[in-house]
Amino acid sequence: MDPVVHFEMPYEDPARMANFYQFAFGWKTQMLGPEMGNYVLATTAVSDAKRTAPAGAINGGFFPKNPDWPAQYPSVVIAVEDIVASMARVAEAGGQVLGEPMAIPGIGQYVSFFDTEGNRCSMLQPLPTM
């Protein structure tokens, strides 16, 4: 079974978004800058050295809204062992993979997809841990 390991949501104003989640929920954010697509990491639960959150808790991130991207809504990221095999299973099950996997430095391979209900989700094949 492949677990949900991360959430993602779009933003229009990164400072406003970060201030909101910090004030409302105590989350910590880290702006990764243009070299990482202006992604903003969100820490909602303290994790251990392996980046594992307590059972039932996940961390997430925010991405800038882009008029050229489809379905920019809150979504979940599912960890998979083999992203290519998982992409094939998504397609076989009636979903639609959105492009090719992209490398996230220090994290792994990532790709988004639509499920059969039109929800945009993503999958991540994490880099092997030492």
C-alpha positions as a Markdown table, in Angstrom:
| # | Residue | x | y | z |
|---|---|---|---|---|
| 1 | Met | 0.0 | 0.0 | 0.0 |
| 2 | Asp | 1.4 | 3.4 | -1.0 |
| 3 | Pro | 0.9 | 6.1 | 1.7 |
| 4 | Val | 0.0 | 9.7 | 1.5 |
| 5 | Val | 3.2 | 11.5 | 2.6 |
| 6 | His | 2.8 | 15.2 | 1.7 |
| 7 | Phe | 0.1 | 17.7 | 0.7 |
| 8 | Glu | 0.4 | 20.6 | -1.7 |
| 9 | Met | -1.6 | 23.8 | -2.2 |
| 10 | Pro | -1.3 | 26.7 | -4.6 |
| 11 | Tyr | -0.6 | 30.3 | -3.5 |
| 12 | Glu | -0.8 | 33.8 | -5.0 |
| 13 | Asp | 1.1 | 35.7 | -2.3 |
| 14 | Pro | 3.8 | 33.6 | -0.5 |
| 15 | Ala | 4.3 | 36.0 | 2.4 |
| 16 | Arg | 0.5 | 36.3 | 3.0 |
| 17 | Met | 0.1 | 32.5 | 2.9 |
| 18 | Ala | 3.0 | 31.9 | 5.2 |
| 19 | Asn | 1.8 | 34.5 | 7.7 |
| 20 | Phe | -1.7 | 33.0 | 7.7 |
| 21 | Tyr | -0.6 | 29.4 | 8.4 |
| 22 | Gln | 1.9 | 30.5 | 11.0 |
| 23 | Phe | -0.6 | 32.6 | 12.9 |
| 24 | Ala | -3.7 | 30.3 | 12.5 |
| 25 | Phe | -2.0 | 26.9 | 13.0 |
| 26 | Gly | 1.6 | 27.5 | 14.2 |
| 27 | Trp | 3.1 | 26.0 | 11.0 |
| 28 | Lys | 6.6 | 26.8 | 10.0 |
| 29 | Thr | 7.4 | 27.7 | 6.3 |
| 30 | Gln | 10.6 | 27.7 | 4.3 |
| 31 | Met | 10.8 | 29.7 | 1.1 |
| 32 | Leu | 12.9 | 27.7 | -1.3 |
| 33 | Gly | 13.4 | 30.5 | -3.9 |
| 34 | Pro | 13.5 | 30.6 | -7.7 |
| 35 | Glu | 16.0 | 27.8 | -8.1 |
| 36 | Met | 13.3 | 25.4 | -6.6 |
| 37 | Gly | 10.4 | 27.0 | -8.5 |
| 38 | Asn | 9.5 | 29.3 | -5.5 |
| 39 | Tyr | 8.1 | 26.3 | -3.7 |
| 40 | Val | 7.4 | 26.9 | 0.0 |
| 41 | Leu | 7.8 | 23.9 | 2.4 |
| 42 | Ala | 5.3 | 23.8 | 5.3 |
| 43 | Thr | 6.2 | 22.0 | 8.5 |
| 44 | Thr | 3.0 | 20.9 | 10.3 |
| 45 | Ala | 4.6 | 18.2 | 12.4 |
| 46 | Val | 8.2 | 17.8 | 13.7 |
| 47 | Ser | 9.9 | 14.9 | 12.0 |
| 48 | Asp | 12.9 | 12.8 | 12.9 |
| 49 | Ala | 16.3 | 12.7 | 11.1 |
| 50 | Lys | 14.7 | 10.5 | 8.3 |
| 51 | Arg | 12.1 | 13.2 | 7.7 |
| 52 | Thr | 9.4 | 10.9 | 9.0 |
| 53 | Ala | 6.5 | 12.7 | 10.8 |
| 54 | Pro | 4.6 | 11.1 | 13.7 |
| 55 | Ala | 2.0 | 8.5 | 12.7 |
| 56 | Gly | -0.9 | 10.1 | 11.0 |
| 57 | Ala | 0.9 | 13.4 | 10.5 |
| 58 | Ile | 2.3 | 14.8 | 7.2 |
| 59 | Asn | 4.1 | 17.9 | 6.2 |
| 60 | Gly | 3.5 | 19.7 | 2.9 |
| 61 | Gly | 4.2 | 22.6 | 0.7 |
| 62 | Phe | 2.8 | 25.4 | -1.4 |
| 63 | Phe | 3.5 | 26.2 | -5.1 |
| 64 | Pro | 2.9 | 29.4 | -7.0 |
| 65 | Lys | -0.3 | 29.5 | -9.1 |
| 66 | Asn | 0.5 | 29.3 | -12.8 |
| 67 | Pro | -2.1 | 30.0 | -15.5 |
| 68 | Asp | -0.5 | 27.3 | -17.7 |
| 69 | Trp | -0.9 | 24.5 | -15.2 |
| 70 | Pro | -4.1 | 22.4 | -14.9 |
| 71 | Ala | -6.1 | 21.9 | -11.7 |
| 72 | Gln | -4.3 | 24.0 | -9.2 |
| 73 | Tyr | -6.1 | 22.8 | -6.1 |
| 74 | Pro | -5.1 | 21.3 | -2.7 |
| 75 | Ser | -3.8 | 17.8 | -3.4 |
| 76 | Val | -2.0 | 14.9 | -1.8 |
| 77 | Val | 1.3 | 13.3 | -2.7 |
| 78 | Ile | 1.6 | 9.5 | -2.5 |
| 79 | Ala | 4.9 | 7.8 | -2.0 |
| 80 | Val | 5.6 | 5.0 | -4.5 |
| 81 | Glu | 8.5 | 2.5 | -4.9 |
| 82 | Asp | 8.7 | 2.7 | -8.7 |
| 83 | Ile | 7.3 | 5.9 | -10.3 |
| 84 | Val | 7.3 | 4.4 | -13.8 |
| 85 | Ala | 5.4 | 1.3 | -12.8 |
| 86 | Ser | 3.0 | 3.5 | -10.8 |
| 87 | Met | 2.4 | 5.8 | -13.7 |
| 88 | Ala | 1.5 | 2.8 | -15.8 |
| 89 | Arg | -1.0 | 1.6 | -13.2 |
| 90 | Val | -2.6 | 5.0 | -13.0 |
| 91 | Ala | -3.1 | 5.0 | -16.7 |
| 92 | Glu | -4.4 | 1.4 | -16.7 |
| 93 | Ala | -6.8 | 2.3 | -13.9 |
| 94 | Gly | -8.3 | 5.1 | -16.0 |
| 95 | Gly | -6.3 | 8.1 | -14.7 |
| 96 | Gln | -4.2 | 10.5 | -16.7 |
| 97 | Val | -0.5 | 11.2 | -15.9 |
| 98 | Leu | 0.4 | 14.8 | -16.4 |
| 99 | Gly | 3.8 | 14.8 | -18.1 |
| 100 | Glu | 7.0 | 13.1 | -17.2 |
| 101 | Pro | 8.6 | 12.7 | -13.8 |
| 102 | Met | 10.8 | 15.6 | -12.7 |
| 103 | Ala | 13.8 | 15.3 | -10.3 |
| 104 | Ile | 13.5 | 17.2 | -7.0 |
| 105 | Pro | 17.1 | 17.5 | -5.8 |
| 106 | Gly | 17.7 | 15.7 | -2.5 |
| 107 | Ile | 14.1 | 14.3 | -2.5 |
| 108 | Gly | 13.3 | 12.1 | -5.5 |
| 109 | Gln | 11.2 | 11.8 | -8.7 |
| 110 | Tyr | 7.8 | 13.5 | -8.8 |
| 111 | Val | 4.9 | 13.6 | -11.2 |
| 112 | Ser | 1.2 | 14.7 | -11.0 |
| 113 | Phe | -1.8 | 12.9 | -12.3 |
| 114 | Phe | -5.6 | 13.1 | -12.6 |
| 115 | Asp | -7.6 | 10.3 | -11.0 |
| 116 | Thr | -10.8 | 9.0 | -12.5 |
| 117 | Glu | -12.8 | 11.8 | -10.7 |
| 118 | Gly | -10.7 | 14.7 | -12.0 |
| 119 | Asn | -8.7 | 15.2 | -8.8 |
| 120 | Arg | -5.1 | 16.3 | -9.3 |
| 121 | Cys | -2.8 | 14.2 | -7.1 |
| 122 | Ser | 0.9 | 13.5 | -7.3 |
| 123 | Met | 3.3 | 10.7 | -6.7 |
| 124 | Leu | 6.9 | 10.7 | -5.4 |
| 125 | Gln | 9.5 | 8.0 | -5.6 |
| 126 | Pro | 11.8 | 9.1 | -2.8 |
| 127 | Leu | 15.5 | 8.8 | -3.1 |
| 128 | Pro | 16.9 | 5.8 | -1.3 |
| 129 | Thr | 17.8 | 6.5 | 2.3 |
| 130 | Met | 21.3 | 5.7 | 3.5 |
